[in-house]
């Protein structure tokens, strides 16, 4: 039975979750979660692009048995859905990443923890047990701190490092500026830094205001505009974990990623939060997959809202997708149970979509499933 586990009183649709979160959160936190950069062209483009890809279903196929499992980085996952790294989850709920982690673990869905989380990577690992988790790395300009973060993640049982490569500097986020909402400057979202022995050792020992010193040093090293492809070997020296690059939006960069020996690519425009006016991630996905040719897994985020979106991304070559804003709205509305409900709804929706498309497994999702809006087969 596909229709199951709907918690009474909780929303069903993405729009309902967003509306309820809007009622609960102040302007600053809500706009930080929901907003994009600039005029939010990229934010809107992500959704419009999904509408242009149309499913062409087949019928009279036995879909009584369905298989949602995927193999990714040597591990079999129960579905092709992971939770994207989202920073400062205390902006949505007091339990922050701990609630998200518990919901993900209960459903066997991998959680990618942000470097700038409100709870430490060790605390998150403790509530997840043996459930799959990855660590997203913002590569600091201080190499010692970067190396320490990676070593801690490996020691805490994270099974992959996801390097965000599209943030050499912060995008022009007009809503955050209007609201004056900069949580990092208030010490929110920097738990992994405050708990890092290398980071702490670099703070003045005689200071009377250690938190302000920590915030100041964090702000000075967080961005790394000088980071290049030539720096990737540094990471290999400090971890044996698979390395994925998140933020690839050009086929040429996919080729460079292959040549530099990374273990995976995540096609992403940061959910519209960085470069305004950029292409939609779903439109870039097939071009990147054409370059990669299955040699390493390609994942995708930016705009995933419903089961049909998951199906379209898989059909265009993604091995799996990352879910972002929907689960944070769930967190804001109902904490752990909200996150769990959002994930279950998406899984149920995707399973229905797969069956109604005439497919019985994720492996059957290919480009023959889709047509572009002009009516041409892709």
SVG drawing of the C-alpha trace seen along z (x, -y; Angstrom):
<svg xmlns="http://www.w3.org/2000/svg" viewBox="-6 -46 55 54">
<polyline fill="none" stroke="black" stroke-width="0.4" points="0.0,0.0 1.6,-3.3 -0.7,-5.7 0.4,-5.3 1.7,-7.1 0.1,-10.5 0.2,-12.2 -3.2,-13.9 -3.0,-17.7 0.2,-18.0 0.4,-19.4 0.7,-17.3 1.8,-19.5 5.1,-21.5 3.1,-24.7 1.2,-23.9 4.5,-23.2 5.9,-26.5 2.8,-28.4 2.7,-26.9 6.5,-27.6 5.8,-31.2 3.3,-31.6 5.6,-30.3 9.0,-31.9 10.0,-35.5 11.0,-37.3 14.7,-36.9 14.8,-33.1 12.0,-32.4 13.6,-34.6 17.0,-33.1 15.5,-29.6 13.1,-30.5 15.0,-33.3 17.4,-33.3 20.0,-35.7 19.4,-38.9 16.0,-39.1 15.6,-35.3 15.6,-34.5 17.6,-31.4 15.3,-30.3 12.3,-30.6 14.2,-29.1 14.7,-25.9 11.0,-25.3 10.1,-26.5 12.6,-24.1 11.1,-21.1 7.7,-22.0 9.3,-22.0 10.4,-18.3 7.2,-16.2 6.8,-12.5 5.6,-10.2 4.2,-7.2 3.8,-3.7 0.8,-1.5 -0.3,2.1 2.9,3.0 3.0,5.1 4.0,2.6 2.7,4.6 6.3,4.9 8.5,1.8 12.1,1.3 13.3,-2.1 16.8,-1.0 20.0,-2.4 23.7,-1.6 25.8,-4.6 29.4,-4.8 29.5,-1.1 26.3,-1.1 22.8,-0.1 20.3,-2.8 16.5,-2.2 15.7,-5.1 17.4,-7.7 16.8,-10.5 19.2,-12.2 18.8,-15.2 20.8,-18.2 23.1,-20.1 21.3,-23.2 23.0,-25.5 21.9,-26.9 18.9,-24.7 18.3,-26.3 16.7,-29.0 13.9,-26.6 13.6,-24.7 15.3,-24.6 16.4,-21.0 18.0,-21.9 20.0,-19.2 19.4,-16.7 15.7,-16.4 16.6,-16.2 19.2,-13.5 16.7,-11.4 14.1,-11.5 16.6,-10.6 17.9,-7.7 14.5,-6.4 13.8,-6.1 17.3,-5.1 17.7,-8.3 21.3,-9.7 21.7,-13.1 24.4,-15.4 25.4,-17.6 26.5,-21.2 29.8,-22.5 27.9,-25.5 25.5,-23.5 23.9,-24.4 24.9,-21.1 28.3,-19.5 29.1,-16.7 29.7,-14.4 26.4,-15.1 24.6,-14.5 26.5,-11.2 25.5,-10.1 21.8,-10.3 22.1,-8.6 23.9,-5.5 25.0,-3.4 22.6,-5.2 24.2,-6.7 25.5,-10.3 27.8,-12.5 29.7,-15.6 29.5,-18.8 32.7,-20.8 33.0,-24.5 36.7,-24.7 38.1,-27.3 41.0,-29.5 42.9,-28.1 44.1,-24.7 44.6,-23.5 41.0,-24.0 39.9,-22.4 42.0,-19.3 40.7,-19.1 37.1,-19.2 37.6,-16.4 39.5,-14.2 36.7,-14.7 34.0,-13.8 35.8,-10.5 36.3,-9.7 32.6,-10.3 31.4,-7.8 30.5,-10.1 31.0,-8.1 31.7,-10.8 32.9,-14.4 30.8,-16.8 32.8,-19.9 30.7,-22.9 32.5,-24.7 30.1,-27.4 30.7,-29.7 33.9,-31.6 32.0,-34.5 28.4,-35.0 25.8,-35.6 23.9,-38.9 21.0,-38.0 18.7,-41.0 16.2,-39.7 18.9,-38.8 20.3,-42.3 16.9,-43.9 16.2,-41.9 19.7,-42.3 19.7,-38.6 23.3,-37.2 23.1,-34.4 26.8,-33.5 27.7,-36.9 25.6,-36.1 27.4,-32.8 24.6,-30.6 25.6,-27.8 29.3,-27.6 29.1,-24.7 31.7,-22.7 34.1,-25.6 33.6,-26.3 34.1,-22.6 37.2,-22.2 40.5,-21.9 42.5,-23.4 40.2,-26.3 40.1,-27.0 43.9,-26.8 44.1,-29.8 42.0,-32.1 43.8,-34.5 44.3,-32.8 44.1,-35.9 40.9,-37.3 38.0,-38.3 35.4,-37.7 36.2,-34.4 32.9,-34.2 33.5,-37.4 37.0,-36.3 35.7,-33.0 33.1,-34.8 35.7,-37.2 38.1,-34.4 35.4,-32.3 34.4,-35.2 38.0,-35.7 38.5,-32.1 35.0,-30.9 35.3,-32.1 38.1,-30.9 38.1,-32.8 41.5,-31.5 40.5,-27.8 41.3,-26.0 41.4,-22.6 45.0,-22.4 44.0,-22.3 42.1,-19.0 45.1,-16.8 45.3,-18.5 42.0,-16.9 43.2,-13.5 46.1,-13.7 43.7,-14.1 40.9,-11.6 40.3,-8.2 36.6,-9.0 35.0,-9.5 35.0,-13.1 32.1,-14.7 32.0,-18.2 28.7,-20.1 27.9,-23.1 29.0,-21.8 27.0,-23.7 29.1,-23.4 30.1,-20.3 33.7,-21.5 33.9,-21.5 32.5,-18.0 35.4,-17.0 37.9,-18.6 36.3,-16.8 36.9,-13.5 40.5,-14.4 41.1,-15.3 39.8,-12.0 36.8,-13.0 34.4,-10.3 31.1,-12.1 29.5,-15.2 26.4,-17.1 24.8,-19.3 23.5,-22.3 23.1,-26.0 22.8,-26.2 19.0,-26.3 19.2,-29.7 21.0,-31.2 24.3,-32.1 24.5,-33.3 21.3,-34.9 20.5,-34.5 22.1,-31.1 20.8,-28.1 18.4,-25.7 20.2,-22.7 17.8,-20.2 18.7,-21.6 22.5,-21.3 22.1,-17.7 22.0,-15.8 24.9,-17.8 27.0,-16.9 25.9,-13.2 26.9,-13.2 30.4,-14.1 30.7,-11.8 29.3,-8.7 28.6,-6.8 32.2,-6.8 31.3,-8.4 27.9,-9.0 26.1,-12.3 23.6,-13.6 21.4,-16.7 19.7,-19.3 17.9,-22.7 14.2,-22.6 13.2,-19.1 9.7,-19.4 7.6,-16.3 7.9,-12.8 7.7,-13.8 10.8,-16.0 12.7,-13.0 11.6,-10.9 12.7,-13.6 16.1,-14.0 16.7,-10.3 15.6,-10.0 18.1,-12.7 20.9,-10.8 21.0,-11.6 21.9,-8.6 20.1,-10.3 18.7,-13.7 19.1,-15.9 16.0,-17.3 16.4,-20.8 13.8,-23.4 10.8,-21.0 12.3,-19.2 13.4,-22.4 9.8,-23.6 8.8,-20.3 11.4,-20.9 10.0,-24.4 6.4,-23.1 6.7,-19.9 10.3,-19.2 11.4,-15.6 8.0,-14.4 7.7,-17.1 10.9,-16.1 9.8,-12.5 6.5,-13.3 8.0,-15.4 10.4,-12.5 7.6,-9.9 5.3,-12.0 8.1,-12.4 8.9,-8.7 5.3,-7.8 4.8,-10.4 7.9,-9.1 6.8,-5.5 3.4,-6.4 5.0,-8.4 7.3,-5.6 4.5,-3.1 2.2,-5.4 5.1,-6.0 5.3,-2.3 8.6,-1.7 9.2,0.8 12.7,-0.2 15.0,-3.2 17.3,-1.5 14.5,-1.8 14.3,-5.5 16.1,-6.8 15.7,-9.5 13.0,-7.6 10.7,-8.6 10.7,-12.3 9.9,-14.7 10.8,-18.4 7.8,-20.8 8.3,-21.4 7.3,-17.8 10.7,-16.5 12.0,-13.3 15.2,-14.2"/>
</svg>
